[in-house]
């Protein structure tokens, strides 16, 4: 049962070939067996999962199942879950149990899913390898003995889904935190248009960039999850009144005389990528041409400045958002000699090194001396990048680019903070522009590890993005069954 996709599992559940309880037991047994080694969950919820599954079975028996009834998922531990510990992978919130439900997790409850647990991540979603988690880094199940990164910040969810410890899950993408981990674990990771999925009840990192999205093994599965997640939320002032509903299997967007203009970003041509990534990227472009796609070169003139702009804007917003963690109302508290000393001791003990680094950067760029020089300049670059994407989409329908420069790296890779930040080069611009982007498995490198490429579209063109991603998925034919990946 572990190798079933969401689409296949739903068919078997609807035909009563399997029960939700049986499916849930299969995942809970696998979590029991491999969970400690992979470290992909911070909190598991077996009792809640079995109760959810029993409720799903009752609805199937009554003939009124919900859209995703009985589907066992992992919830990134950034989404508040009522009565269940929500930590953001930080000591600051190690014992925080919210009394409210995030909009996204509530939507999954309303769709009938089964909650297996809360997935590991980088602390407050700040990182690239999930190494900044207070609870330790999750492990990539591909070549597990090598202790490779599952990516960040949604590395716990990608580790769980790739290893068969969940059938699908949620992530958040602030600068590539869904797409990069999905690309190096052989999964589909969808960053929707900003505002398509509500941020309410999701622990904030950078409010103008944070984007909840789905992680799954196939594009059709990701579309099903996104259908459950999307929708306007009056509790989120940035929520867009634009729905998304996928009729799966997704219909072809190419072939049978259908034409499409696909853009390749000129400025990425000189960016160093691995020989495997170049070979696979070129092969998938040739495949799309064979279906009748027209490939054109497009220019995003400031896209190589996106990394610098992102690492000014995101820390600035983070320093503002994380100011609420002062030990006064909730979370960790370390008493000092006075109020200011309590603040200092609480934050020094509660925040990890990377979070502290970004808060300091953010506070610095928002200071009166630096605000115009740094923050406003970054905001102008952001506007120029968004305008450049709009101009590019006048010449093409969708854009293709790598999701990363190469395959998964060892967790103990000796990289400087700036080298970690540079891994986001191919993904941050899409967050700055708020456009949808989907990482899809594109092939296997010579070292046996997966590589992903991105499909990027206009705002709210999420469906077409996923339709083209499905063509790439079919051409690549990457076998990402958990038992194939882990050999067991």
HUNOR-V117440 format. One record per residue. RES is the residue in three letters. SS is DSSP state (alpha for helix, beta for strand, coil for the rest). PHI is phi as a letter, one per 40 degrees, with the letter a starting at -180 (999 if undefined). PSI is psi in radians with two decimals (999 if undefined). Layout:
BEGIN
RES;SS;PHI;PSI
RES;SS;PHI;PSI
END
This chain:
BEGIN
UNK;coil;999;-0.45
UNK;coil;c;-0.51
UNK;coil;c;-0.05
UNK;coil;c;2.47
UNK;coil;c;2.98
UNK;alpha;c;-0.76
UNK;alpha;d;-0.80
UNK;alpha;c;-0.70
UNK;alpha;c;-0.72
UNK;alpha;c;-0.69
UNK;alpha;c;-0.76
UNK;alpha;c;-0.59
UNK;alpha;c;-0.73
UNK;alpha;c;-0.59
UNK;coil;c;-0.03
UNK;coil;g;0.38
UNK;coil;c;-0.59
UNK;coil;b;2.83
UNK;coil;b;2.78
UNK;alpha;c;-0.62
UNK;alpha;c;-0.74
UNK;alpha;c;-0.76
UNK;alpha;c;-0.76
UNK;alpha;c;-0.73
UNK;alpha;d;-0.69
UNK;alpha;c;-0.72
UNK;alpha;c;-0.70
UNK;alpha;c;-0.65
UNK;alpha;c;-0.65
UNK;alpha;c;-0.64
UNK;alpha;c;-0.74
UNK;alpha;c;-0.63
UNK;alpha;c;-0.75
UNK;alpha;b;-0.11
UNK;alpha;d;-0.75
UNK;alpha;c;-0.69
UNK;alpha;c;-0.65
UNK;alpha;c;-0.43
UNK;coil;f;0.65
UNK;coil;c;-0.25
UNK;beta;b;2.47
UNK;beta;c;-0.75
UNK;beta;b;2.23
UNK;beta;b;2.65
UNK;coil;b;1.12
UNK;alpha;c;-0.69
UNK;alpha;c;-0.78
UNK;alpha;c;-0.71
UNK;alpha;c;-0.79
UNK;alpha;c;-0.60
UNK;alpha;c;-0.74
UNK;alpha;d;-0.75
UNK;alpha;c;-0.71
UNK;alpha;c;-0.70
UNK;alpha;c;-0.66
UNK;alpha;c;-0.77
UNK;alpha;d;-0.68
UNK;alpha;c;-0.70
UNK;alpha;c;-0.67
UNK;alpha;c;-0.72
UNK;alpha;c;-0.58
UNK;alpha;c;-0.13
UNK;coil;g;0.34
UNK;coil;b;1.00
UNK;coil;c;2.69
UNK;coil;c;2.93
UNK;coil;d;-0.65
UNK;coil;b;0.60
UNK;coil;d;2.22
UNK;coil;g;0.11
UNK;coil;c;2.06
UNK;beta;c;2.13
UNK;beta;b;2.81
UNK;beta;b;2.37
UNK;beta;b;2.09
UNK;beta;d;2.36
UNK;coil;c;0.73
UNK;coil;b;-0.27
UNK;beta;c;2.19
UNK;coil;c;2.31
UNK;beta;b;2.11
UNK;coil;d;2.16
UNK;coil;g;0.04
UNK;beta;b;2.30
UNK;beta;d;2.33
UNK;coil;b;1.89
UNK;coil;b;-0.35
UNK;coil;f;0.41
UNK;coil;f;0.54
UNK;coil;b;2.55
UNK;alpha;c;-0.51
UNK;alpha;d;-0.63
UNK;alpha;b;0.44
UNK;coil;d;-0.63
UNK;coil;b;0.39
UNK;coil;c;2.17
UNK;beta;b;1.82
UNK;coil;c;2.67
UNK;coil;b;0.44
UNK;coil;a;2.86
UNK;coil;b;2.32
UNK;coil;c;2.72
UNK;alpha;c;-0.75
UNK;alpha;c;-0.83
UNK;alpha;c;-0.58
UNK;alpha;c;-0.68
UNK;alpha;c;-0.62
UNK;alpha;c;-0.61
UNK;alpha;c;-0.80
UNK;alpha;c;-0.43
UNK;alpha;c;-0.11
UNK;coil;g;0.21
UNK;coil;c;2.86
UNK;beta;b;2.17
UNK;beta;c;1.98
UNK;beta;c;-0.54
UNK;beta;i;-3.09
UNK;beta;b;2.15
UNK;beta;c;2.58
UNK;coil;c;2.82
UNK;coil;a;2.99
UNK;coil;c;2.56
UNK;alpha;d;2.17
UNK;alpha;f;0.49
UNK;alpha;g;0.38
UNK;coil;b;1.74
UNK;coil;i;3.10
UNK;coil;b;-0.40
UNK;coil;b;0.02
UNK;coil;g;0.30
UNK;coil;c;-0.28
UNK;coil;c;-0.01
UNK;coil;c;2.36
UNK;coil;c;-0.38
UNK;coil;c;0.19
UNK;coil;g;2.78
UNK;coil;c;2.48
UNK;coil;c;2.79
UNK;beta;b;2.45
UNK;coil;c;2.19
UNK;coil;c;-0.28
UNK;coil;c;2.18
UNK;coil;f;0.97
UNK;alpha;d;-0.59
UNK;alpha;c;-0.31
UNK;alpha;c;-0.14
UNK;coil;f;1.05
UNK;beta;c;2.72
UNK;beta;c;2.50
UNK;coil;c;0.14
UNK;coil;g;3.09
UNK;coil;a;2.77
UNK;coil;c;-0.16
UNK;coil;c;0.57
UNK;alpha;c;-0.50
UNK;alpha;c;-0.75
UNK;alpha;c;-0.76
UNK;alpha;c;-0.65
UNK;alpha;c;-0.76
UNK;alpha;c;-0.80
UNK;alpha;c;-0.74
UNK;alpha;c;-0.53
UNK;alpha;c;-0.08
UNK;coil;g;0.44
UNK;coil;c;0.08
UNK;coil;a;2.68
UNK;coil;c;-0.33
UNK;beta;a;3.06
UNK;beta;a;-3.12
UNK;beta;b;2.66
UNK;beta;a;3.10
UNK;beta;b;2.57
UNK;beta;b;1.91
UNK;coil;b;-0.59
UNK;coil;a;0.27
UNK;coil;h;0.23
UNK;coil;c;-0.14
UNK;coil;b;-0.81
UNK;alpha;c;-0.75
UNK;alpha;c;-0.89
UNK;alpha;c;-0.60
UNK;alpha;c;-0.69
UNK;alpha;c;-0.59
UNK;alpha;c;0.05
UNK;coil;b;0.18
UNK;coil;g;0.55
UNK;coil;b;2.99
UNK;beta;c;2.19
UNK;beta;b;2.11
UNK;beta;b;2.07
UNK;beta;c;1.84
UNK;coil;c;2.99
UNK;coil;d;2.39
UNK;coil;d;2.23
UNK;coil;g;-0.22
UNK;coil;c;-0.62
UNK;beta;b;2.36
UNK;coil;c;2.49
UNK;coil;c;-0.03
UNK;coil;c;2.26
UNK;coil;g;0.11
UNK;beta;b;2.20
UNK;coil;d;2.20
UNK;coil;c;2.42
UNK;coil;b;-1.29
UNK;coil;b;1.84
UNK;coil;c;-0.54
UNK;coil;c;-0.01
UNK;coil;b;-0.55
UNK;coil;d;2.26
UNK;beta;b;1.89
UNK;beta;c;2.56
UNK;beta;a;3.00
UNK;beta;c;2.71
UNK;beta;b;2.25
UNK;beta;a;3.08
UNK;coil;c;-0.44
UNK;coil;b;2.81
UNK;alpha;c;-0.73
UNK;alpha;d;-0.72
UNK;alpha;c;-0.75
UNK;alpha;c;-0.65
UNK;alpha;c;-0.69
UNK;alpha;c;-0.77
UNK;alpha;c;-0.73
UNK;alpha;c;-0.62
UNK;alpha;d;-0.64
UNK;alpha;c;-0.61
UNK;alpha;c;-0.61
UNK;beta;c;2.76
UNK;coil;i;2.63
UNK;coil;c;2.45
UNK;coil;b;1.97
UNK;coil;c;-0.27
UNK;coil;c;-0.21
UNK;coil;b;1.96
UNK;coil;c;-0.29
UNK;coil;c;0.05
UNK;coil;c;2.34
UNK;coil;c;2.53
UNK;coil;c;1.12
UNK;coil;a;1.90
UNK;coil;c;2.93
UNK;coil;b;2.19
UNK;coil;a;2.09
UNK;coil;c;2.26
UNK;coil;c;1.87
UNK;coil;b;2.62
UNK;coil;c;2.53
UNK;coil;c;2.44
UNK;coil;c;2.62
UNK;coil;c;2.53
UNK;coil;b;-0.17
UNK;coil;b;2.82
UNK;beta;g;2.87
UNK;coil;f;0.70
UNK;coil;g;-0.08
UNK;beta;c;2.29
UNK;coil;b;2.62
UNK;coil;a;2.39
UNK;beta;c;2.10
UNK;beta;b;2.21
UNK;beta;c;2.46
UNK;beta;b;2.23
UNK;beta;c;2.05
UNK;alpha;d;-0.73
UNK;alpha;c;-0.32
UNK;alpha;c;-0.12
UNK;coil;c;-0.61
UNK;coil;c;0.06
UNK;coil;c;2.30
UNK;coil;c;2.20
UNK;coil;b;2.88
UNK;coil;c;2.65
UNK;alpha;d;-0.64
UNK;alpha;c;-0.75
UNK;alpha;c;-0.74
UNK;alpha;c;-0.78
UNK;alpha;c;-0.80
UNK;alpha;c;-0.71
UNK;alpha;c;-0.82
UNK;alpha;c;-0.65
UNK;alpha;c;-0.73
UNK;alpha;c;-0.61
UNK;alpha;c;-0.75
UNK;alpha;c;-0.66
UNK;alpha;c;-0.76
UNK;alpha;c;-0.62
UNK;alpha;c;-0.64
UNK;alpha;c;-0.36
UNK;coil;c;-0.01
UNK;coil;h;0.10
UNK;coil;c;2.47
UNK;beta;c;2.16
UNK;beta;b;2.18
UNK;beta;b;2.65
UNK;beta;c;2.31
UNK;beta;b;2.74
UNK;coil;b;2.28
UNK;coil;b;1.45
UNK;coil;d;-0.59
UNK;coil;b;0.26
UNK;alpha;c;-0.51
UNK;alpha;c;-0.18
UNK;alpha;c;-0.10
UNK;alpha;c;-0.65
UNK;alpha;c;-0.80
UNK;alpha;c;-0.74
UNK;alpha;c;-0.74
UNK;alpha;c;-0.77
UNK;alpha;c;0.18
UNK;alpha;b;-0.84
UNK;alpha;c;-0.83
UNK;alpha;c;-0.84
UNK;alpha;c;-0.60
UNK;alpha;c;-0.80
UNK;alpha;c;-0.62
UNK;alpha;c;-0.71
UNK;alpha;c;-0.57
UNK;alpha;c;-0.81
UNK;alpha;c;-0.67
UNK;alpha;c;-0.02
UNK;alpha;c;-0.35
UNK;alpha;c;-0.31
UNK;coil;c;1.52
UNK;coil;b;0.07
UNK;coil;g;0.11
UNK;coil;c;-0.68
UNK;coil;b;-0.68
UNK;coil;a;2.91
UNK;coil;g;-2.98
UNK;coil;c;2.54
UNK;coil;b;2.18
UNK;coil;b;1.93
UNK;coil;c;2.40
UNK;coil;b;-2.94
UNK;coil;c;-0.44
UNK;coil;a;-3.05
UNK;alpha;c;-0.85
UNK;alpha;c;-0.70
UNK;alpha;c;-0.63
UNK;alpha;c;-0.78
UNK;alpha;d;-0.89
UNK;alpha;c;-0.84
UNK;alpha;c;-0.66
UNK;alpha;c;-0.81
UNK;alpha;c;-0.62
UNK;alpha;c;-0.68
UNK;alpha;c;-0.58
UNK;alpha;c;-0.52
UNK;coil;b;2.45
UNK;coil;c;3.07
UNK;alpha;c;-0.79
UNK;alpha;c;-0.70
UNK;alpha;c;-0.76
UNK;alpha;c;-0.74
UNK;alpha;d;-0.80
UNK;alpha;c;-0.60
UNK;alpha;c;-0.69
UNK;alpha;c;-0.77
UNK;alpha;d;-0.82
UNK;alpha;c;-0.72
UNK;alpha;c;-0.67
UNK;alpha;c;-0.78
UNK;alpha;c;-0.28
UNK;coil;c;-0.03
UNK;coil;c;2.78
UNK;coil;c;-0.54
UNK;coil;c;-0.49
UNK;coil;b;-0.23
UNK;alpha;d;-0.89
UNK;alpha;c;-0.68
UNK;alpha;c;-0.72
UNK;alpha;b;-1.08
UNK;alpha;c;-0.83
UNK;alpha;c;-0.58
UNK;alpha;c;-0.75
UNK;alpha;c;-0.68
UNK;alpha;c;-0.66
UNK;alpha;c;-0.73
UNK;alpha;c;-0.70
UNK;alpha;d;-0.77
UNK;alpha;c;-0.69
UNK;alpha;c;-0.67
UNK;alpha;c;-0.76
UNK;alpha;c;-0.75
UNK;alpha;c;-0.65
UNK;alpha;c;-0.65
UNK;alpha;c;-0.74
UNK;alpha;c;-0.73
UNK;alpha;c;-0.69
UNK;alpha;c;-0.64
UNK;coil;c;-0.07
UNK;coil;c;-0.33
UNK;coil;b;-0.27
UNK;coil;a;2.93
UNK;coil;c;-0.71
UNK;beta;a;2.79
UNK;beta;b;2.50
UNK;beta;b;2.46
UNK;beta;a;2.87
UNK;beta;c;2.70
UNK;coil;c;-0.32
UNK;coil;a;2.96
UNK;coil;c;-0.43
UNK;coil;a;-2.83
UNK;coil;c;3.11
UNK;coil;c;2.47
UNK;coil;b;2.76
UNK;beta;c;2.54
UNK;coil;c;-0.47
UNK;coil;c;0.32
UNK;coil;d;2.34
UNK;coil;c;1.40
UNK;coil;b;2.55
UNK;coil;c;2.85
UNK;alpha;d;-0.70
UNK;alpha;c;-0.62
UNK;alpha;c;-0.63
UNK;alpha;c;-0.78
UNK;alpha;c;-0.64
UNK;alpha;c;-0.34
UNK;coil;c;-0.27
UNK;coil;c;0.09
UNK;coil;d;-0.72
UNK;coil;c;-0.12
UNK;coil;b;-0.47
UNK;alpha;c;-0.57
UNK;alpha;c;-0.60
UNK;alpha;c;-0.57
UNK;alpha;c;-0.71
UNK;alpha;c;-0.63
UNK;alpha;c;-0.26
UNK;coil;g;0.30
UNK;coil;c;2.73
UNK;coil;c;2.55
UNK;beta;a;2.41
UNK;beta;b;2.16
UNK;beta;c;2.29
UNK;beta;b;2.45
UNK;beta;d;2.20
UNK;beta;b;-0.26
UNK;beta;i;3.13
UNK;beta;b;2.29
UNK;coil;c;2.99
UNK;coil;c;-0.46
UNK;coil;c;0.10
UNK;coil;g;0.12
UNK;coil;b;2.67
UNK;beta;c;2.71
UNK;beta;b;2.51
UNK;beta;b;2.71
UNK;beta;b;2.76
UNK;beta;b;2.51
UNK;beta;b;2.25
UNK;beta;b;2.42
UNK;coil;b;3.09
UNK;coil;c;2.81
UNK;coil;d;2.31
UNK;coil;g;0.30
UNK;coil;c;0.60
UNK;alpha;d;-0.66
UNK;alpha;c;-0.79
UNK;alpha;c;-0.62
UNK;alpha;d;-0.81
UNK;alpha;c;-0.55
UNK;alpha;c;-0.73
UNK;alpha;c;-0.66
UNK;alpha;d;-0.61
UNK;alpha;c;-0.64
UNK;alpha;c;-0.78
UNK;alpha;c;-0.75
UNK;alpha;d;-0.78
UNK;alpha;c;-0.70
UNK;alpha;c;-0.72
UNK;alpha;c;-0.71
UNK;coil;f;0.61
UNK;coil;c;2.21
UNK;coil;c;1.75
UNK;coil;b;0.49
UNK;coil;c;2.34
UNK;alpha;d;-0.70
UNK;alpha;c;-0.44
UNK;alpha;c;-0.76
UNK;alpha;c;-0.79
UNK;alpha;c;-0.17
UNK;coil;g;0.31
UNK;coil;a;999
END
